Amino acid sequence: MQFTSNAIESVIESFSSLPTIGRKTAQRLALHLLRQSDEEVAKLAHALLDMKRKVRYCSVCFNLTETDPCAICASQRRNRSMLCVVEEPNDLMAVERTNDYFGMYHVLHGALNPLEGIGPNELKIHELLERLGTGEISEVILATNPNVEGEVTTQYLTKLIKPLGIRVSRIARGIPMGSDLEFADDATIARALQGRVEL
């Protein structure tokens, strides 16, 4: 039974279609917007439309950008011989937040998942190989997610890149800061041991 108006229900359905937004959260967002002034709601609507019109993929790394190439690809201060391969733009943002990596990036826009019909042609793998063919890159860092799809993608890319004579490395997996060893799963502990570094 519907307890709200059709207009509210339409907004709830729209919010519910967004990733990680359930119906209850969508309802809270809709009711919050209803309490806002017309100006505030118009400002949000304008910001969404503006983002949709202006943001596109960088033609080099496929990150989200308003300028092409993006600021990272255009920067002369980045190490152009290192390339960090990530699944999604938000993964790139996570690496950048560390302020510890100063190389270039390549965004795949997903991971291999044959069960979902996502093969190499659905990702930016062909474009990655074209970049590697320029001879400018000496190391590729694979920073895929620590799940089955990420592992499959890493193995697939390693098989493609190794024959090119380019060093392939992978970000270490291990115990997150602030957590207790006893609560970590076996696979995480095993990866932490494998990824150990000499002190």
SEDRENBA-734648 format. One record per residue: residue number from 1; x, y, z of N, C-alpha, C in turn. Coordinates in steps of 0.02 Angstrom, whole numbers, padded with zeros to 5 digits, always signed. Layout:
<atoms>
[atom NUM, [X, Y, Z], [X, Y, Z], [X, Y, Z]] ...
</atoms>
This chain:
<atoms>
[atom 1, [+00042, -00060, +00000], [+00000, +00000, +00000], [+00044, +00062, +00000]] [atom 2, [+00026, +00110, -00040], [+00065, +00172, -00046], [+00037, +00224, +00002]] [atom 3, [+00082, +00250, +00047], [+00060, +00299, +00096], [+00081, +00370, +00077]] [atom 4, [+00117, +00377, +00021], [+00141, +00443, +00001], [+00112, +00462, -00066]] [atom 5, [+00127, +00523, -00087], [+00102, +00546, -00152], [+00142, +00513, -00208]] [atom 6, [+00115, +00516, -00268], [+00150, +00489, -00326], [+00216, +00525, -00338]] [atom 7, [+00216, +00590, -00326], [+00277, +00630, -00336], [+00333, +00608, -00289]] [atom 8, [+00315, +00598, -00225], [+00365, +00574, -00176], [+00388, +00504, -00194]] [atom 9, [+00341, +00462, -00212], [+00357, +00392, -00230], [+00405, +00390, -00290]] [atom 10, [+00395, +00435, -00337], [+00439, +00438, -00396], [+00511, +00456, -00376]] [atom 11, [+00518, +00504, -00330], [+00584, +00523, -00306], [+00616, +00466, -00267]] [atom 12, [+00577, +00432, -00225], [+00603, +00375, -00187], [+00628, +00321, -00234]] [atom 13, [+00590, +00306, -00286], [+00611, +00255, -00335], [+00675, +00276, -00370]] [atom 14, [+00681, +00340, -00387], [+00742, +00365, -00420], [+00803, +00358, -00375]] [atom 15, [+00796, +00378, -00312], [+00852, +00370, -00265], [+00868, +00296, -00253]] [atom 16, [+00817, +00255, -00250], [+00827, +00182, -00237], [+00866, +00149, -00293]] [atom 17, [+00865, +00178, -00353], [+00901, +00148, -00409], [+00976, +00161, -00405]] [atom 18, [+00997, +00205, -00360], [+01069, +00220, -00352], [+01103, +00165, -00312]] [atom 19, [+01168, +00152, -00326], [+01203, +00099, -00290], [+01206, +00114, -00215]] [atom 20, [+01198, +00063, -00175], [+01202, +00064, -00101], [+01146, +00105, -00068]] [atom 21, [+01098, +00129, -00106], [+01041, +00166, -00077], [+00981, +00120, -00074]] [atom 22, [+00962, +00101, -00013], [+00902, +00060, -00004], [+00840, +00104, -00001]] [atom 23, [+00783, +00071, +00004], [+00720, +00108, +00003], [+00713, +00155, +00063]] [atom 24, [+00734, +00134, +00122], [+00728, +00177, +00182], [+00771, +00239, +00175]] [atom 25, [+00833, +00231, +00152], [+00877, +00288, +00142], [+00848, +00334, +00088]] [atom 26, [+00823, +00305, +00034], [+00793, +00344, -00020], [+00734, +00384, +00007]] [atom 27, [+00694, +00355, +00050], [+00637, +00390, +00079], [+00660, +00449, +00122]] [atom 28, [+00713, +00437, +00163], [+00740, +00491, +00205], [+00766, +00549, +00161]] [atom 29, [+00801, +00532, +00107], [+00827, +00584, +00062], [+00770, +00624, +00030]] [atom 30, [+00719, +00589, +00007], [+00662, +00622, -00025], [+00628, +00670, +00024]] [atom 31, [+00617, +00647, +00085], [+00583, +00689, +00135], [+00627, +00747, +00156]] [atom 32, [+00693, +00736, +00158], [+00739, +00791, +00174], [+00735, +00845, +00120]] [atom 33, [+00736, +00824, +00057], [+00731, +00873, +00002], [+00665, +00910, +00003]] [atom 34, [+00613, +00877, +00024], [+00547, +00909, +00028], [+00547, +00966, +00079]] [atom 35, [+00588, +00959, +00131], [+00592, +01011, +00183], [+00638, +01068, +00162]] [atom 36, [+00678, +01060, +00110], [+00725, +01111, +00087], [+00687, +01165, +00047]] [atom 37, [+00719, +01222, +00041], [+00689, +01276, +00002], [+00693, +01259, -00072]] [atom 38, [+00651, +01292, -00113], [+00653, +01282, -00185], [+00723, +01297, -00213]] [atom 39, [+00755, +01348, -00184], [+00822, +01368, -00207], [+00873, +01312, -00195]] [atom 40, [+00870, +01281, -00137], [+00917, +01227, -00120], [+00906, +01166, -00166]] [atom 41, [+00844, +01149, -00179], [+00829, +01092, -00223], [+00850, +01108, -00294]] [atom 42, [+00838, +01170, -00316], [+00858, +01190, -00383], [+00934, +01189, -00390]] [atom 43, [+00969, +01209, -00336], [+01043, +01209, -00336], [+01069, +01137, -00344]] [atom 44, [+01038, +01090, -00309], [+01058, +01020, -00316], [+01043, +00994, -00386]] [atom 45, [+00984, +01009, -00412], [+00966, +00987, -00480], [+01014, +01016, -00531]] [atom 46, [+01032, +01080, -00523], [+01078, +01112, -00569], [+01147, +01080, -00565]] [atom 47, [+01171, +01065, -00504], [+01236, +01033, -00495], [+01239, +00965, -00529]] [atom 48, [+01185, +00927, -00523], [+01182, +00861, -00555], [+01184, +00867, -00632]] [atom 49, [+01144, +00912, -00659], [+01143, +00922, -00731], [+01210, +00948, -00757]] [atom 50, [+01240, +00995, -00718], [+01305, +01023, -00737], [+01358, +00968, -00739]] [atom 51, [+01359, +00924, -00688], [+01406, +00869, -00686], [+01396, +00823, -00746]] [atom 52, [+01334, +00808, -00761], [+01319, +00763, -00817], [+01342, +00792, -00884]] [atom 53, [+01335, +00857, -00892], [+01354, +00890, -00954], [+01430, +00897, -00962]] [atom 54, [+01465, +00912, -00907], [+01536, +00930, -00910], [+01585, +00872, -00903]] [atom 55, [+01567, +00822, -00863], [+01616, +00770, -00846], [+01617, +00717, -00901]] [atom 56, [+01677, +00697, -00920], [+01687, +00645, -00971], [+01749, +00605, -00953]] [atom 57, [+01765, +00555, -00994], [+01825, +00515, -00982], [+01886, +00549, -01013]] [atom 58, [+01941, +00547, -00976], [+02005, +00569, -01003], [+02023, +00522, -01061]] [atom 59, [+02046, +00549, -01116], [+02062, +00507, -01175], [+02126, +00468, -01165]] [atom 60, [+02164, +00483, -01112], [+02227, +00447, -01099], [+02216, +00392, -01048]] [atom 61, [+02193, +00411, -00988], [+02188, +00363, -00932], [+02118, +00338, -00917]] [atom 62, [+02067, +00372, -00945], [+01997, +00355, -00935], [+01971, +00370, -00865]] [atom 63, [+02005, +00416, -00831], [+01978, +00442, -00769], [+01924, +00493, -00786]] [atom 64, [+01883, +00511, -00738], [+01831, +00562, -00748], [+01863, +00631, -00745]] [atom 65, [+01845, +00674, -00791], [+01876, +00740, -00794], [+01831, +00790, -00830]] [atom 66, [+01845, +00854, -00820], [+01812, +00907, -00858], [+01858, +00931, -00914]] [atom 67, [+01923, +00917, -00908], [+01971, +00937, -00959], [+02003, +00874, -00989]] [atom 68, [+02023, +00878, -01052], [+02054, +00820, -01084], [+02120, +00841, -01116]] [atom 69, [+02175, +00812, -01093], [+02181, +00759, -01043], [+02169, +00786, -00973]] [atom 70, [+02160, +00740, -00926], [+02146, +00759, -00857], [+02208, +00791, -00826]] [atom 71, [+02201, +00820, -00767], [+02256, +00855, -00734], [+02315, +00808, -00720]] [atom 72, [+02301, +00745, -00703], [+02355, +00698, -00689], [+02395, +00683, -00752]] [atom 73, [+02360, +00668, -00806], [+02394, +00652, -00869], [+02431, +00713, -00898]] [atom 74, [+02406, +00773, -00885], [+02437, +00834, -00911], [+02496, +00856, -00869]] [atom 75, [+02501, +00833, -00808], [+02554, +00855, -00763], [+02623, +00831, -00786]] [atom 76, [+02671, +00877, -00786], [+02740, +00860, -00803], [+02778, +00838, -00741]] [atom 77, [+02747, +00840, -00683], [+02781, +00821, -00621], [+02770, +00748, -00602]] [atom 78, [+02729, +00713, -00642], [+02716, +00642, -00627], [+02769, +00598, -00660]] [atom 79, [+02781, +00540, -00629], [+02828, +00491, -00656], [+02792, +00453, -00712]] [atom 80, [+02811, +00466, -00774], [+02776, +00438, -00832], [+02798, +00366, -00847]] [atom 81, [+02847, +00340, -00811], [+02869, +00272, -00823], [+02831, +00221, -00780]] [atom 82, [+02791, +00246, -00732], [+02752, +00202, -00688], [+02678, +00211, -00703]] [atom 83, [+02643, +00154, -00708], [+02571, +00156, -00723], [+02533, +00113, -00673]] [atom 84, [+02489, +00143, -00636], [+02447, +00107, -00588], [+02380, +00092, -00621]] [atom 85, [+02362, +00028, -00625], [+02300, +00008, -00656], [+02248, -00005, -00602]] [atom 86, [+02192, +00030, -00605], [+02138, +00023, -00557], [+02073, +00004, -00593]] [atom 87, [+02025, -00021, -00555], [+01962, -00041, -00584], [+01916, +00018, -00599]] [atom 88, [+01910, +00064, -00552], [+01861, +00118, -00558], [+01892, +00186, -00539]] [atom 89, [+01861, +00242, -00561], [+01887, +00307, -00542], [+01892, +00318, -00466]] [atom 90, [+01846, +00289, -00427], [+01850, +00298, -00354], [+01911, +00262, -00325]] [atom 91, [+01936, +00209, -00359], [+01998, +00176, -00337], [+02057, +00223, -00349]] [atom 92, [+02057, +00258, -00405], [+02110, +00308, -00419], [+02110, +00361, -00365]] [atom 93, [+02050, +00385, -00347], [+02045, +00437, -00295], [+02073, +00411, -00229]] [atom 94, [+02061, +00348, -00213], [+02087, +00319, -00151], [+02163, +00317, -00150]] [atom 95, [+02193, +00298, -00207], [+02266, +00297, -00211], [+02294, +00367, -00206]] [atom 96, [+02263, +00415, -00240], [+02286, +00485, -00238], [+02283, +00513, -00167]] [atom 97, [+02233, +00493, -00127], [+02226, +00519, -00059], [+02286, +00501, -00016]] [atom 98, [+02322, +00448, -00033], [+02380, +00428, +00007], [+02438, +00477, +00001]] [atom 99, [+02440, +00516, -00053], [+02496, +00561, -00068], [+02562, +00524, -00070]] [atom 100, [+02560, +00460, -00089], [+02620, +00418, -00091], [+02637, +00393, -00160]] [atom 101, [+02594, +00406, -00208], [+02605, +00381, -00276], [+02605, +00440, -00324]] [atom 102, [+02657, +00444, -00366], [+02664, +00502, -00410], [+02672, +00481, -00483]] [atom 103, [+02649, +00421, -00499], [+02651, +00399, -00568], [+02586, +00414, -00605]] [atom 104, [+02576, +00378, -00660], [+02517, +00386, -00701], [+02465, +00332, -00683]] [atom 105, [+02406, +00337, -00713], [+02352, +00289, -00699], [+02322, +00263, -00764]] [atom 106, [+02286, +00207, -00757], [+02243, +00183, -00810], [+02182, +00152, -00776]] [atom 107, [+02122, +00176, -00793], [+02060, +00153, -00763], [+02026, +00103, -00810]] [atom 108, [+02016, +00042, -00786], [+01986, -00011, -00828], [+01910, -00004, -00835]] [atom 109, [+01878, +00027, -00787], [+01805, +00032, -00784], [+01773, -00036, -00773]] [atom 110, [+01798, -00072, -00724], [+01770, -00136, -00705], [+01824, -00189, -00697]] [atom 111, [+01801, -00250, -00687], [+01845, -00308, -00680], [+01815, -00365, -00720]] [atom 112, [+01857, -00411, -00741], [+01832, -00469, -00779], [+01783, -00509, -00737]] [atom 113, [+01726, -00525, -00765], [+01676, -00564, -00731], [+01634, -00601, -00783]] [atom 114, [+01658, -00660, -00806], [+01623, -00696, -00859], [+01550, -00713, -00841]] [atom 115, [+01535, -00724, -00777], [+01467, -00740, -00757], [+01419, -00682, -00770]] [atom 116, [+01446, -00621, -00767], [+01406, -00561, -00779], [+01412, -00537, -00852]] [atom 117, [+01450, -00574, -00892], [+01460, -00555, -00961], [+01511, -00500, -00972]] [atom 118, [+01554, -00489, -00922], [+01606, -00438, -00928], [+01672, -00471, -00947]] [atom 119, [+01690, -00464, -01010], [+01752, -00491, -01036], [+01801, -00435, -01052]] [atom 120, [+01858, -00451, -01081], [+01909, -00401, -01097], [+01883, -00344, -01141]] [atom 121, [+01836, -00359, -01186], [+01811, -00307, -01231], [+01767, -00256, -01197]] [atom 122, [+01741, -00273, -01138], [+01699, -00226, -01100], [+01741, -00179, -01057]] [atom 123, [+01805, -00193, -01050], [+01850, -00152, -01009], [+01898, -00114, -01053]] [atom 124, [+01936, -00069, -01023], [+01985, -00028, -01061], [+02053, -00064, -01064]] [atom 125, [+02051, -00129, -01081], [+02113, -00169, -01085], [+02149, -00156, -01151]] [atom 126, [+02113, -00151, -01206], [+02145, -00137, -01271], [+02182, -00070, -01268]] [atom 127, [+02150, -00020, -01237], [+02180, +00046, -01230], [+02242, +00043, -01185]] [atom 128, [+02240, +00000, -01134], [+02298, -00009, -01091], [+02357, -00037, -01130]] [atom 129, [+02345, -00088, -01171], [+02398, -00118, -01211], [+02426, -00068, -01262]] [atom 130, [+02384, -00025, -01289], [+02409, +00027, -01334], [+02456, +00075, -01298]] [atom 131, [+02439, +00093, -01237], [+02483, +00137, -01198], [+02549, +00104, -01183]] [atom 132, [+02546, +00039, -01167], [+02608, +00003, -01151], [+02652, -00005, -01213]] [atom 133, [+02622, -00004, -01271], [+02660, -00011, -01333], [+02703, +00048, -01352]] [atom 134, [+02694, +00104, -01316], [+02734, +00165, -01332], [+02806, +00159, -01308]] [atom 135, [+02819, +00113, -01261], [+02886, +00104, -01234], [+02903, +00153, -01178]] [atom 136, [+02857, +00195, -01160], [+02870, +00245, -01107], [+02864, +00216, -01037]] [atom 137, [+02825, +00163, -01029], [+02811, +00135, -00963], [+02856, +00075, -00949]] [atom 138, [+02889, +00078, -00890], [+02934, +00023, -00871], [+02905, -00021, -00815]] [atom 139, [+02854, +00005, -00779], [+02823, -00036, -00726], [+02748, -00024, -00725]] [atom 140, [+02711, -00079, -00719], [+02638, -00076, -00711], [+02622, -00103, -00642]] [atom 141, [+02586, -00063, -00603], [+02564, -00083, -00536], [+02490, -00101, -00542]] [atom 142, [+02473, -00163, -00528], [+02404, -00185, -00532], [+02371, -00175, -00463]] [atom 143, [+02322, -00131, -00461], [+02288, -00113, -00398], [+02214, -00131, -00403]] [atom 144, [+02201, -00195, -00420], [+02132, -00218, -00424], [+02106, -00235, -00354]] [atom 145, [+02042, -00242, -00348], [+02011, -00257, -00283], [+02026, -00328, -00261]] [atom 146, [+02030, -00339, -00195], [+02046, -00406, -00169], [+01985, -00452, -00167]] [atom 147, [+01958, -00466, -00226], [+01902, -00513, -00231], [+01915, -00558, -00291]] [atom 148, [+01870, -00604, -00305], [+01880, -00652, -00359], [+01889, -00617, -00426]] [atom 149, [+01847, -00567, -00440], [+01851, -00532, -00504], [+01917, -00494, -00510]] [atom 150, [+01939, -00463, -00455], [+02003, -00427, -00455], [+02062, -00474, -00467]] [atom 151, [+02059, -00534, -00436], [+02112, -00583, -00445], [+02115, -00608, -00517]] [atom 152, [+02057, -00622, -00546], [+02054, -00645, -00615], [+02081, -00592, -00662]] [atom 153, [+02063, -00529, -00650], [+02086, -00474, -00691], [+02162, -00466, -00686]] [atom 154, [+02188, -00471, -00625], [+02260, -00466, -00614], [+02298, -00521, -00651]] [atom 155, [+02274, -00582, -00646], [+02307, -00638, -00680], [+02305, -00629, -00756]] [atom 156, [+02248, -00608, -00781], [+02240, -00598, -00853], [+02287, -00543, -00879]] [atom 157, [+02290, -00487, -00843], [+02333, -00431, -00864], [+02407, -00450, -00859]] [atom 158, [+02424, -00487, -00807], [+02494, -00508, -00799], [+02517, -00550, -00858]] [atom 159, [+02474, -00595, -00881], [+02491, -00637, -00940], [+02499, -00595, -01003]] [atom 160, [+02462, -00541, -01008], [+02468, -00497, -01067], [+02529, -00451, -01064]] [atom 161, [+02545, -00428, -01004], [+02597, -00377, -00997], [+02667, -00406, -00992]] [atom 162, [+02675, -00461, -00956], [+02742, -00491, -00946], [+02781, -00500, -01011]] [atom 163, [+02751, -00528, -01064], [+02789, -00537, -01126], [+02814, -00473, -01158]] [atom 164, [+02787, -00415, -01137], [+02809, -00351, -01164], [+02874, -00327, -01133]] [atom 165, [+02899, -00364, -01083], [+02961, -00345, -01049], [+02952, -00289, -00999]] [atom 166, [+02891, -00278, -00978], [+02875, -00226, -00929], [+02867, -00258, -00860]] [atom 167, [+02898, -00227, -00810], [+02893, -00253, -00742], [+02820, -00248, -00719]] [atom 168, [+02794, -00302, -00691], [+02725, -00302, -00665], [+02728, -00314, -00590]] [atom 169, [+02697, -00270, -00552], [+02693, -00279, -00479], [+02620, -00273, -00459]] [atom 170, [+02608, -00291, -00397], [+02540, -00288, -00372], [+02541, -00257, -00303]] [atom 171, [+02491, -00217, -00287], [+02490, -00187, -00221], [+02485, -00244, -00170]] [atom 172, [+02516, -00234, -00112], [+02516, -00285, -00060], [+02446, -00290, -00029]] [atom 173, [+02430, -00349, -00007], [+02368, -00360, +00030], [+02386, -00378, +00101]] [atom 174, [+02348, -00354, +00149], [+02366, -00372, +00217], [+02316, -00348, +00268]] [atom 175, [+02341, -00342, +00329], [+02298, -00324, +00385], [+02290, -00248, +00387]] [atom 176, [+02227, -00223, +00389], [+02218, -00151, +00391], [+02242, -00120, +00457]] [atom 177, [+02266, -00058, +00453], [+02287, -00023, +00514], [+02229, -00017, +00563]] [atom 178, [+02244, -00028, +00626], [+02194, -00021, +00678], [+02152, -00083, +00691]] [atom 179, [+02165, -00137, +00653], [+02126, -00197, +00665], [+02168, -00248, +00704]] [atom 180, [+02135, -00298, +00732], [+02169, -00351, +00769], [+02180, -00412, +00726]] [atom 181, [+02238, -00442, +00733], [+02256, -00501, +00693], [+02206, -00558, +00703]] [atom 182, [+02181, -00566, +00765], [+02136, -00622, +00779], [+02070, -00618, +00740]] [atom 183, [+02052, -00558, +00718], [+01988, -00550, +00683], [+01996, -00553, +00607]] [atom 184, [+02057, -00557, +00583], [+02069, -00561, +00510], [+02056, -00632, +00486]] [atom 185, [+02031, -00638, +00425], [+02018, -00704, +00397], [+02084, -00735, +00374]] [atom 186, [+02084, -00801, +00362], [+02144, -00838, +00345], [+02177, -00812, +00281]] [atom 187, [+02137, -00797, +00230], [+02164, -00774, +00166], [+02200, -00707, +00175]] [atom 188, [+02173, -00662, +00216], [+02204, -00597, +00228], [+02271, -00605, +00264]] [atom 189, [+02273, -00650, +00314], [+02335, -00662, +00350], [+02387, -00693, +00303]] [atom 190, [+02366, -00740, +00261], [+02412, -00771, +00214], [+02441, -00719, +00166]] [atom 191, [+02399, -00674, +00141], [+02423, -00622, +00095], [+02470, -00574, +00131]] [atom 192, [+02455, -00558, +00193], [+02499, -00514, +00232], [+02568, -00546, +00240]] [atom 193, [+02570, -00610, +00251], [+02634, -00645, +00258], [+02672, -00646, +00191]] [atom 194, [+02636, -00658, +00137], [+02667, -00659, +00071], [+02693, -00590, +00051]] [atom 195, [+02658, -00538, +00072], [+02676, -00470, +00053], [+02722, -00436, +00102]] [atom 196, [+02754, -00474, +00146], [+02797, -00445, +00197], [+02857, -00410, +00165]] [atom 197, [+02882, -00359, +00200], [+02940, -00322, +00175], [+02996, -00326, +00226]] [atom 198, [+03057, -00321, +00203], [+03115, -00324, +00247], [+03122, -00258, +00283]] [atom 199, [+03139, -00260, +00347], [+03146, -00199, +00388], [+03220, -00184, +00399]] 
</atoms>
